[in-house]
Amino acid sequence: MIFIKKISDKLKVDKTQRIIYAFGFILWIIYWFDKFKYYDLEYIPGIKYIWIFSIPIFLFSIQFLLNNRMIWRLIILFSSLITFYVVSITIFMDVLVNFNRDYVPQTFWSIDMILSPILILLILFLINWTLWKMKPEKR
């Protein structure tokens, strides 16, 4: 618990927050760079790639420069929406659809069918926890 407390205290420092937002900005660009050619197509029905790409870029860059609570709330909201989407896709698409087909390729759950969603959920939890702990002091 002392280790988590030290990390939590370190995440409250303004300089650390700005470095993490810059790192998130760079990671987001790297992840979406090859998908940017599809900017005019829909990522989720009704939402185009350009919005999925540009909203976090805008939020991370503004938060890197200003580091205030209003932008932090928008980042938390966007992160929560993405987490909700990924969890729903993981549950509904991977589990329910695969096990309710006319044919069942596997009658038991393999280790990768269990560990893959757990790993995704742990990564999302870690990202959301980090963002939550990075609440800026400025309004």
C-alpha positions as CSV (number, residue, x, y, z in Angstrom):
1,M,0.0,0.0,0.0
2,I,2.9,2.3,0.6
3,F,4.0,1.8,-3.0
4,I,0.6,2.8,-4.3
5,K,0.5,5.8,-2.0
6,K,3.9,7.0,-3.4
7,I,2.7,6.6,-6.9
8,S,-0.5,8.4,-6.1
9,D,1.5,11.3,-4.6
10,K,3.8,11.5,-7.5
11,L,0.9,11.7,-9.9
12,K,-0.4,14.8,-8.2
13,V,2.7,16.8,-9.2
14,D,2.1,19.2,-12.1
15,K,5.3,18.3,-14.0
16,T,4.6,14.6,-13.8
17,Q,1.0,15.1,-15.1
18,R,2.3,17.1,-18.0
19,I,4.8,14.4,-18.9
20,I,2.2,11.7,-18.8
21,Y,-0.2,13.8,-21.0
22,A,2.6,14.3,-23.5
23,F,3.3,10.6,-23.4
24,G,-0.4,9.8,-24.0
25,F,-0.5,12.3,-26.8
26,I,2.5,10.5,-28.5
27,L,1.1,7.0,-27.9
28,W,-2.3,8.0,-29.3
29,I,-0.7,9.4,-32.5
30,I,1.5,6.3,-32.9
31,Y,-1.5,4.0,-32.4
32,W,-3.8,5.8,-34.9
33,F,-1.1,6.8,-37.4
34,D,-1.7,3.9,-39.8
35,K,-5.4,4.1,-39.4
36,F,-5.6,7.8,-40.3
37,K,-6.1,7.0,-44.0
38,Y,-9.6,5.8,-43.0
39,Y,-10.4,9.2,-41.5
40,D,-13.6,9.5,-43.6
41,L,-14.9,6.1,-42.7
42,E,-17.0,5.2,-39.6
43,Y,-15.2,3.6,-36.7
44,I,-18.3,3.0,-34.7
45,P,-21.7,3.4,-36.4
46,G,-22.3,7.1,-36.6
47,I,-18.8,8.1,-35.5
48,K,-16.0,8.7,-38.0
49,Y,-12.3,7.9,-37.5
50,I,-11.4,11.6,-37.6
51,W,-13.3,12.2,-34.3
52,I,-11.9,9.2,-32.6
53,F,-8.4,10.4,-33.6
54,S,-8.7,14.2,-33.1
55,I,-10.7,14.6,-29.9
56,P,-8.0,12.9,-27.6
57,I,-5.2,14.7,-29.6
58,F,-7.0,18.0,-28.8
59,L,-7.7,17.1,-25.2
60,F,-4.1,15.8,-24.5
61,S,-2.5,18.8,-26.1
62,I,-4.7,21.4,-24.2
63,Q,-4.2,19.5,-21.0
64,F,-0.4,19.4,-21.5
65,L,-0.4,23.2,-21.9
66,L,-3.0,24.3,-19.4
67,N,-3.4,21.3,-17.0
68,N,-6.8,22.3,-15.5
69,R,-9.7,20.4,-14.1
70,M,-12.2,21.1,-16.8
71,I,-10.1,19.5,-19.5
72,W,-9.3,16.7,-17.0
73,R,-13.0,16.0,-16.6
74,L,-13.4,15.8,-20.4
75,I,-10.5,13.3,-20.6
76,I,-12.0,11.2,-17.8
77,L,-15.4,11.3,-19.7
78,F,-13.7,10.3,-23.0
79,S,-11.7,7.6,-21.3
80,S,-14.8,6.2,-19.6
81,L,-16.7,6.1,-22.9
82,I,-13.9,4.2,-24.6
83,T,-13.6,1.8,-21.6
84,F,-17.4,1.2,-21.8
85,Y,-17.2,0.6,-25.5
86,V,-14.2,-1.8,-25.2
87,V,-15.8,-3.7,-22.3
88,S,-19.1,-4.1,-24.2
89,I,-17.4,-5.2,-27.3
90,T,-15.3,-7.7,-25.3
91,I,-18.3,-9.2,-23.5
92,F,-20.8,-9.2,-26.3
93,M,-18.7,-9.9,-29.3
94,D,-16.0,-12.2,-27.9
95,V,-18.0,-14.2,-25.4
96,L,-21.7,-14.1,-26.3
97,V,-21.4,-14.3,-30.1
98,N,-18.8,-16.9,-30.1
99,F,-20.6,-19.2,-27.7
100,N,-24.1,-18.8,-29.2
101,R,-23.3,-19.8,-32.8
102,D,-24.8,-22.8,-34.6
103,Y,-21.5,-24.5,-34.3
104,V,-19.1,-24.3,-31.4
105,P,-15.5,-24.7,-32.4
106,Q,-14.4,-25.2,-28.7
107,T,-16.6,-26.6,-26.1
108,F,-14.5,-25.2,-23.3
109,W,-12.8,-21.9,-22.6
110,S,-9.2,-21.9,-23.5
111,I,-6.6,-19.9,-21.4
112,D,-6.3,-17.2,-24.1
113,M,-10.0,-16.7,-24.2
114,I,-9.9,-16.0,-20.5
115,L,-6.6,-14.1,-20.2
116,S,-7.1,-11.8,-23.2
117,P,-10.2,-10.0,-21.8
118,I,-8.7,-9.9,-18.4
119,L,-5.5,-8.3,-19.7
120,I,-7.5,-5.7,-21.6
121,L,-9.6,-4.9,-18.6
122,L,-6.5,-4.6,-16.4
123,I,-4.9,-2.2,-18.8
124,L,-8.0,-0.1,-19.0
125,F,-8.3,-0.1,-15.2
126,L,-4.7,1.0,-14.9
127,I,-5.2,3.8,-17.4
128,N,-8.4,5.0,-15.8
129,W,-6.9,4.8,-12.3
130,T,-3.9,6.8,-13.4
131,L,-6.0,9.5,-15.1
132,W,-8.2,9.7,-12.0
133,K,-5.2,10.1,-9.7
134,M,-3.9,12.9,-11.9
135,K,-6.6,15.3,-10.9
136,P,-5.0,18.8,-11.3
137,E,-5.0,21.3,-8.5
138,K,-5.9,24.3,-10.8
139,R,-9.4,25.0,-11.8
